[in-house]
Amino acid sequence: MPFGNIGLPGLILILIIALIIFGPSKLPELGRAFGRTLSEFKSATRNLMNDEEEDKPSDKKDQLQQAATSSKKAE
């Protein structure tokens, strides 16, 4: 059974179980920690994607330069 379709009743059940286990004083701290972790993960993912995009154009330029120099040597 996939976990993607939890729905509202399942979400309420998870929150009630978390409330029982951790108590009302710890839930805000856990929520903040989860939010920070999620935002750090998203920013790291964006940085990796940006770095990959920056590397691609330089690779194409290098390939063009190598092709140009090899064609000049052949002449």
N, C-alpha and C positions, 0 to 999 in steps of 0.2 A: 504494500500500500504506500503510495508516494506521500511525502510530507508536505508537498506544495499546496494541498487542498485542506488546510486545517479548518478554516471557517471560523465564524464568530463563537459558536459554543465551545469548540476546542481551545480557542485562544483564552476564553474566560476561565476554562478549567485549568489551563496552564498558569494563569495569573493567580488563581486561588491556591493552587499547590505551592507556587513560589511564595505567596504571602504566608502560608502555614510554615514552610521550611525556614525562610529567612526572617520573617517578622516584618512589621510595618516600618521599623526604623532603618533597616538595611536595604529595602527595595529602592529608594531614591539613589543611594550610592551605587548599587548594582546597575541601575539604569544609566547613570552618568558614565560609569566605567565602560559599559557596553557601547554607548554612543561615541565615546572617545576612541575606542578600539575600532569601531566601524569607520569613523572619519579618517583615522590614520591609515587604515587599509585602503580606503578610496583614494586618498592623496598619493599613497605609494603606487597604486595601480596607475593613476594618471601620470605620475612621473615616469614610470616605466614605458608607458605608451608614447609619451612625448619624446623620451630618449630614443625610442625605436624609430619614430618618425624623423628625428633629426639625423639619424645614422643613414637612412635610406638615400636621401639626396646626395650625400657626400660619396656614397658608394657608386652612384651613377656617374658622378663627376670623375671619380678615379678611373672608372671603366672607360669613359670617353677619352680621358687623357692618355691612358695606356693604349687605346686603339689608335689614337692620333700619332703617338710616338712610334708605335710598331709599323704603321703605314709609312712614316717618314724613313724609317730604317730600311724598309723594303725597297724604296726608290733608290 
